[in-house]
Amino acid sequence: MLTENQINQSWRRLFRGGELSDQTLQKAEALLEELRPESPLRHRLQAELDELRQRVCQRQG
């Protein structure tokens, strides 16, 4: 199991390039699953992921 710090660093690396693909979003989801449900970091990153998904949908739609 990864620590919150490791997950936060991985999250930053994942989105550093700025390209959003289905694979990137799946990796982000997998990182979220590593966190406890009550983790504040999980809630913050989930909100970020939801926003990123909305951007992808707007571009495609």
C-alpha positions in Angstrom: 0.0 0.0 0.0 1.3 3.4 -0.9 1.4 6.4 1.5 -0.5 9.5 0.9 2.7 11.3 0.0 3.6 8.7 -2.6 0.1 8.9 -4.1 0.3 12.7 -4.2 3.7 12.6 -6.0 2.4 9.9 -8.5 -0.7 12.0 -9.1 1.4 15.1 -10.0 3.7 13.0 -12.3 0.6 11.5 -14.0 -0.8 14.9 -15.0 2.4 16.8 -15.5 2.3 16.4 -19.3 -1.1 17.9 -19.5 -2.4 15.1 -21.9 -5.6 13.5 -20.7 -6.3 10.0 -22.1 -8.5 7.2 -20.9 -5.4 5.4 -19.7 -4.4 8.4 -17.6 -7.8 8.7 -16.1 -7.7 4.9 -15.3 -4.4 5.3 -13.6 -5.7 8.2 -11.6 -8.7 6.1 -10.5 -6.3 3.3 -9.4 -4.3 5.8 -7.3 -7.6 7.0 -5.6 -8.4 3.4 -4.7 -5.2 3.2 -2.7 -6.5 5.8 -0.3 -8.8 5.3 2.6 -12.4 6.4 1.9 -12.3 9.0 4.6 -8.9 10.5 3.5 -9.0 14.3 2.8 -6.5 13.7 0.1 -8.9 11.2 -1.6 -11.7 13.7 -1.5 -9.5 16.5 -3.0 -8.1 14.3 -5.8 -11.5 12.9 -6.6 -12.8 16.4 -7.1 -9.8 17.1 -9.4 -10.5 14.0 -11.3 -14.2 14.8 -11.7 -13.2 18.2 -13.0 -10.7 16.8 -15.5 -13.3 14.3 -16.8 -15.8 17.2 -17.3 -13.1 19.0 -19.4 -12.6 15.9 -21.5 -16.3 15.5 -22.1 -16.7 19.1 -23.1 -13.9 18.8 -25.6 -15.3 15.7 -27.1 -18.9 16.8 -27.1 
